[in-house]
Amino acid sequence: MRDPAFWWRDGSFIAGLLAPLGAVYGAIAARRMAKTGARAGVPVICVGNFTLGGAGKTPTAMWLAKTLKAAGEQPCCLSRGYGGSDAGPKLVDPQTDAASQVGDEALLLARVAPTIVSRDRVAGALAATATGASVIVMDDGLQNASLLKDFTLAVVDGRRGVGNGYVFPAGPLRAPLDAQLARCDALLIIGDAQHAAGVIAAAGKRPIFHGRLVPDPAALTALKSRNVFAFAGIGDPEKFFATLMQAGIAVTQRKAFADHHRFSGEEAAGLVMQAEHEGLTLLTTEKDHARMAGDPALAALAERAQVLPVTLVVDEAERLRALALGKIGKPISGHYLPALP
């Protein structure tokens, strides 16, 4: 299911009708967020976002894991494993695990650091510390209060901001914005910040960082002379298509799917056949390609589809690095989880 268009524009009649439901949902979410969680035994960095859908959390978590490793830490990523069947806790093996088991995001995270998938964040934190981690990097979890966080970074898609400002189902917010901001230490705006002005103003004195997802130069060079059939099943496929066009890639055809879409064999065959018929190069995202791994019905699509890797570049990288390292060096009050035997 794709997110409705009225979430991202002001003055929608439908949003107004749904606003009372959103207020109830938001009140419940805010109460849950206000609870005191358990201490993981090692520092916890949380990368979250205010809205449903993609904002760039996983690339940010990967950037932080790499940054922490470069600083001499031993990070372990913690993911809910959205879209996977395994409830965990489970240590992800990027070579043998499939996205249907652990989720696409966990497979990407496991490429840069040990990664645990667990629907129970407390159990996942225990498993992460058992790997010898000196710090846990949570991909998502801003709205989950089961664990105390030493540093919470909220990622905002500058192209879409927080939409119409309503809470689900009237809008894209996962909880009232003020309740979410109260749990955040800093914001990272990814992309053009013109639609993030409202949330930046609401952030008060919290540090604001700016970043962008930069496509791999070698991959772009290889695609320059080709006509492309781009497809994506991520939170905002249009952002992927816009990135390609801004890079000068000739996008002849495009197809958008819902976030975390699990491709069927019929859909895969249809994409391959259309690309061959029209003489186009299939191109998709790393997350979409990760979901194809290990599924025989998608083998032909996985082989034919090119991938455009992207890397997060943070403009104020040293300042964010210093802030994150400083935060995890400070004690935080709360009760501690029992050590594993």
WOURQUI-V775174 format. One record per helix or strand of 3 or more residues. SS is the DSSP state (hx for helix, st for strand). FROM is the first residue (numbers start at 1). TO is the last residue. If there is no record, write none. Layout:
SS FROM TO
SS FROM TO
This chain:
hx 5 8
hx 13 33
st 43 48
hx 57 70
st 75 79
st 88 91
hx 99 102
hx 104 109
st 114 118
hx 121 130
st 135 139
st 151 157
hx 177 181
st 186 190
hx 193 202
st 207 215
hx 217 223
st 227 232
hx 237 246
st 250 256
hx 265 278
st 281 284
hx 286 292
hx 296 304
st 310 314
hx 317 328
